[in-house]
């Protein structure tokens, strides 16, 4: 049986992301946006949505537009306080994510090829 190569960094990132759903400030941010039972207000557009139509988004991206720095920085950005989250609708979240990804493509450092000798 072939053994797969284990990537400790990828394992740590995936584990931290799963654990972040139980982070107490995340629930505080969700409660802040609650208008009534099952109804939440989008912090971007101001419209009201059901719980399945909203998402919690980090105001400052977990992975900055300049790229991944280190695991400590990733952890502190992922597990921020309640003021670091924004409750936004799916449409606003898609728009924000698209802008961040475009910025990443623009700011991504170009890899230089090594010349063969």
Secondary structure, DSSP 8 states (H G I E B T S, - for coil): -------HHHHHHHHHHHHHTT-HHHHHHHHHHEEETTEEE-TTT--EEEGGGEEEEESS-SS-TT----HHHHHHHHT--GGGEEEEEHHHHHHHHHHHHHHHHHHS---------
